[in-house]
């Protein structure tokens, strides 16, 4: 969310995405479906974090 070069919309989307894991951590589901939902959610969040890290690396390379 503090990465330079993001538009206001991109920053807002990253901020909204950052609340997904806490929402997934407290589902009112039986143990197996809840576990599968958590694994899927954290996997998706990891993918998004990698995309943001790639954007940060590209931005840092452009500044050097």
C-alpha positions as YAML, in Angstrom:
chain: A
units: angstrom
residues:
- id: 1
  name: UNK
  ca: [0.00, 0.00, 0.00]
- id: 2
  name: UNK
  ca: [3.01, 2.27, 0.33]
- id: 3
  name: UNK
  ca: [4.57, 1.19, -2.96]
- id: 4
  name: UNK
  ca: [5.22, 4.20, -5.13]
- id: 5
  name: UNK
  ca: [3.77, 4.28, -8.61]
- id: 6
  name: UNK
  ca: [0.39, 2.80, -7.71]
- id: 7
  name: UNK
  ca: [-2.70, 4.70, -8.68]
- id: 8
  name: UNK
  ca: [-5.28, 5.52, -6.02]
- id: 9
  name: UNK
  ca: [-7.48, 2.72, -7.38]
- id: 10
  name: UNK
  ca: [-4.65, 0.19, -7.22]
- id: 11
  name: UNK
  ca: [-3.82, 1.24, -3.65]
- id: 12
  name: UNK
  ca: [-7.46, 0.91, -2.65]
- id: 13
  name: UNK
  ca: [-7.66, -2.54, -4.24]
- id: 14
  name: UNK
  ca: [-4.52, -3.70, -2.39]
- id: 15
  name: UNK
  ca: [-5.89, -2.35, 0.88]
- id: 16
  name: UNK
  ca: [-9.23, -4.13, 0.36]
- id: 17
  name: UNK
  ca: [-7.38, -7.33, -0.54]
- id: 18
  name: UNK
  ca: [-5.33, -7.14, 2.67]
- id: 19
  name: UNK
  ca: [-8.42, -7.79, 4.79]
- id: 20
  name: UNK
  ca: [-9.23, -11.08, 3.04]
- id: 21
  name: UNK
  ca: [-7.16, -13.40, 5.29]
- id: 22
  name: UNK
  ca: [-8.81, -12.23, 8.54]
- id: 23
  name: UNK
  ca: [-12.21, -12.70, 6.93]
- id: 24
  name: UNK
  ca: [-11.27, -16.21, 5.85]
- id: 25
  name: UNK
  ca: [-9.83, -17.06, 9.24]
- id: 26
  name: UNK
  ca: [-13.18, -17.02, 11.01]
- id: 27
  name: UNK
  ca: [-15.71, -18.81, 8.81]
- id: 28
  name: UNK
  ca: [-18.74, -20.45, 10.35]
- id: 29
  name: UNK
  ca: [-18.11, -23.70, 8.50]
- id: 30
  name: UNK
  ca: [-17.26, -27.25, 9.54]
- id: 31
  name: UNK
  ca: [-13.53, -27.93, 9.91]
- id: 32
  name: UNK
  ca: [-12.79, -29.50, 6.50]
- id: 33
  name: UNK
  ca: [-14.51, -26.89, 4.30]
- id: 34
  name: UNK
  ca: [-13.09, -24.10, 6.48]
- id: 35
  name: UNK
  ca: [-9.58, -25.54, 6.09]
- id: 36
  name: UNK
  ca: [-9.96, -25.80, 2.32]
- id: 37
  name: UNK
  ca: [-11.26, -22.24, 2.16]
- id: 38
  name: UNK
  ca: [-8.29, -20.99, 4.20]
- id: 39
  name: UNK
  ca: [-5.79, -22.81, 2.00]
- id: 40
  name: UNK
  ca: [-7.39, -21.40, -1.15]
- id: 41
  name: UNK
  ca: [-7.56, -17.90, 0.31]
- id: 42
  name: UNK
  ca: [-3.99, -17.84, 1.53]
- id: 43
  name: UNK
  ca: [-2.78, -19.26, -1.79]
- id: 44
  name: UNK
  ca: [-4.58, -16.49, -3.65]
- id: 45
  name: UNK
  ca: [-3.17, -13.92, -1.24]
- id: 46
  name: UNK
  ca: [0.36, -15.28, -1.76]
- id: 47
  name: UNK
  ca: [-0.12, -14.95, -5.54]
- id: 48
  name: UNK
  ca: [-1.21, -11.32, -5.13]
- id: 49
  name: UNK
  ca: [1.76, -10.58, -2.85]
- id: 50
  name: UNK
  ca: [4.14, -12.00, -5.45]
- id: 51
  name: UNK
  ca: [2.60, -9.78, -8.12]
- id: 52
  name: UNK
  ca: [3.04, -6.73, -5.89]
- id: 53
  name: UNK
  ca: [6.63, -7.73, -5.10]
- id: 54
  name: UNK
  ca: [7.33, -8.01, -8.83]
- id: 55
  name: UNK
  ca: [5.88, -4.53, -9.32]
- id: 56
  name: UNK
  ca: [8.09, -3.24, -6.49]
- id: 57
  name: UNK
  ca: [11.19, -4.89, -7.94]
- id: 58
  name: UNK
  ca: [10.45, -3.41, -11.36]
- id: 59
  name: UNK
  ca: [9.92, 0.01, -9.84]
- id: 60
  name: UNK
  ca: [13.14, -0.18, -7.86]
- id: 61
  name: UNK
  ca: [15.12, -1.32, -10.90]
- id: 62
  name: UNK
  ca: [13.82, 1.68, -12.83]
- id: 63
  name: UNK
  ca: [15.08, 4.09, -10.13]
- id: 64
  name: UNK
  ca: [18.66, 2.78, -10.06]
...
